[in-house]
Amino acid sequence: MNTILILVQILLSISLIALIFLQSSGSAEGRGNFFSNVSFEKRGWEKFMFNLTITIFVLFIISSLVQTLL
């Protein structure tokens, strides 16, 4: 059981790293500026990738907690 949880965590961590790197954008001039009036809205593929990243992050946290409790 412990080996399966370790493999699940490895797969989740690799996919989480890949999703984070895929989300990085080349033109991030206005995104980091707090005082900028430009608003960005995620649509389509970008929104799907964002939601998938959050889902995999939550699954990673849950698997970490389960492994800690066992």
ZADO-1210 file (C-alpha; in nm, 4 decimals, padded with zeros to 6 digits):
<atoms>
<atom x="00.0000" y="00.0000" z="00.0000" code="MET" pos="1"/>
<atom x="00.2812" y="00.2373" z="00.0896" code="ASN" pos="2"/>
<atom x="00.4556" y="00.1703" z="-00.2434" code="THR" pos="3"/>
<atom x="00.1395" y="00.2521" z="-00.4358" code="ILE" pos="4"/>
<atom x="00.1022" y="00.5835" z="-00.2520" code="LEU" pos="5"/>
<atom x="00.4635" y="00.6729" z="-00.3280" code="ILE" pos="6"/>
<atom x="00.4108" y="00.5983" z="-00.6978" code="LEU" pos="7"/>
<atom x="00.0913" y="00.8045" z="-00.7003" code="VAL" pos="8"/>
<atom x="00.2759" y="01.0962" z="-00.5391" code="GLN" pos="9"/>
<atom x="00.5580" y="01.0734" z="-00.7937" code="ILE" pos="10"/>
<atom x="00.3124" y="01.0765" z="-01.0840" code="LEU" pos="11"/>
<atom x="00.1133" y="01.3641" z="-00.9357" code="LEU" pos="12"/>
<atom x="00.4261" y="01.5687" z="-00.8682" code="SER" pos="13"/>
<atom x="00.5609" y="01.5192" z="-01.2218" code="ILE" pos="14"/>
<atom x="00.2275" y="01.6158" z="-01.3748" code="SER" pos="15"/>
<atom x="00.2000" y="01.9172" z="-01.1424" code="LEU" pos="16"/>
<atom x="00.5456" y="02.0393" z="-01.2455" code="ILE" pos="17"/>
<atom x="00.4596" y="01.9934" z="-01.6132" code="ALA" pos="18"/>
<atom x="00.1309" y="02.1831" z="-01.5792" code="LEU" pos="19"/>
<atom x="00.2987" y="02.4727" z="-01.4001" code="ILE" pos="20"/>
<atom x="00.5633" y="02.5019" z="-01.6713" code="PHE" pos="21"/>
<atom x="00.2989" y="02.4859" z="-01.9448" code="LEU" pos="22"/>
<atom x="00.1119" y="02.7773" z="-01.7862" code="GLN" pos="23"/>
<atom x="00.4052" y="03.0174" z="-01.7867" code="SER" pos="24"/>
<atom x="00.3558" y="03.2941" z="-02.0385" code="SER" pos="25"/>
<atom x="00.6175" y="03.4904" z="-02.2263" code="GLY" pos="26"/>
<atom x="00.4629" y="03.8358" z="-02.1895" code="SER" pos="27"/>
<atom x="00.4097" y="03.8826" z="-01.8184" code="ALA" pos="28"/>
<atom x="00.4613" y="04.2602" z="-01.8091" code="GLU" pos="29"/>
<atom x="00.1154" y="04.3565" z="-01.6871" code="GLY" pos="30"/>
<atom x="00.0376" y="04.0452" z="-01.4874" code="ARG" pos="31"/>
<atom x="00.2790" y="04.1145" z="-01.2032" code="GLY" pos="32"/>
<atom x="00.1964" y="04.4820" z="-01.1673" code="ASN" pos="33"/>
<atom x="-00.0488" y="04.5435" z="-00.8845" code="PHE" pos="34"/>
<atom x="-00.1350" y="04.8948" z="-01.0028" code="PHE" pos="35"/>
<atom x="-00.2081" y="04.7954" z="-01.3608" code="SER" pos="36"/>
<atom x="-00.5578" y="04.8645" z="-01.4957" code="ASN" pos="37"/>
<atom x="-00.5396" y="04.5727" z="-01.7379" code="VAL" pos="38"/>
<atom x="-00.7506" y="04.2756" z="-01.6291" code="SER" pos="39"/>
<atom x="-00.6872" y="03.9229" z="-01.7502" code="PHE" pos="40"/>
<atom x="-00.9496" y="03.6536" z="-01.7735" code="GLU" pos="41"/>
<atom x="-00.8695" y="03.2905" z="-01.8305" code="LYS" pos="42"/>
<atom x="-01.0647" y="03.1370" z="-02.1179" code="ARG" pos="43"/>
<atom x="-01.0724" y="02.8054" z="-02.2937" code="GLY" pos="44"/>
<atom x="-00.7551" y="02.6004" z="-02.2699" code="TRP" pos="45"/>
<atom x="-00.5889" y="02.8320" z="-02.0174" code="GLU" pos="46"/>
<atom x="-00.8854" y="02.7987" z="-01.7785" code="LYS" pos="47"/>
<atom x="-00.8865" y="02.4200" z="-01.8198" code="PHE" pos="48"/>
<atom x="-00.5132" y="02.4006" z="-01.7423" code="MET" pos="49"/>
<atom x="-00.5589" y="02.6234" z="-01.4369" code="PHE" pos="50"/>
<atom x="-00.8430" y="02.4089" z="-01.2995" code="ASN" pos="51"/>
<atom x="-00.6503" y="02.0881" z="-01.3732" code="LEU" pos="52"/>
<atom x="-00.3488" y="02.2246" z="-01.1858" code="THR" pos="53"/>
<atom x="-00.5612" y="02.3020" z="-00.8807" code="ILE" pos="54"/>
<atom x="-00.7219" y="01.9563" z="-00.8942" code="THR" pos="55"/>
<atom x="-00.3879" y="01.7768" z="-00.9162" code="ILE" pos="56"/>
<atom x="-00.2513" y="01.9941" z="-00.6345" code="PHE" pos="57"/>
<atom x="-00.5439" y="01.8982" z="-00.4090" code="VAL" pos="58"/>
<atom x="-00.4976" y="01.5288" z="-00.4966" code="LEU" pos="59"/>
<atom x="-00.1271" y="01.5589" z="-00.4147" code="PHE" pos="60"/>
<atom x="-00.2042" y="01.7121" z="-00.0743" code="ILE" pos="61"/>
<atom x="-00.4620" y="01.4423" z="00.0010" code="ILE" pos="62"/>
<atom x="-00.2209" y="01.1640" z="-00.0962" code="SER" pos="63"/>
<atom x="00.0478" y="01.3223" z="00.1233" code="SER" pos="64"/>
<atom x="-00.1879" y="01.3335" z="00.4200" code="LEU" pos="65"/>
<atom x="-00.2982" y="00.9734" z="00.3655" code="VAL" pos="66"/>
<atom x="00.0629" y="00.8573" z="00.3457" code="GLN" pos="67"/>
<atom x="00.1493" y="01.0488" z="00.6637" code="THR" pos="68"/>
<atom x="-00.1407" y="00.8937" z="00.8545" code="LEU" pos="69"/>
<atom x="-00.0540" y="00.5371" z="00.7552" code="LEU" pos="70"/>
</atoms>
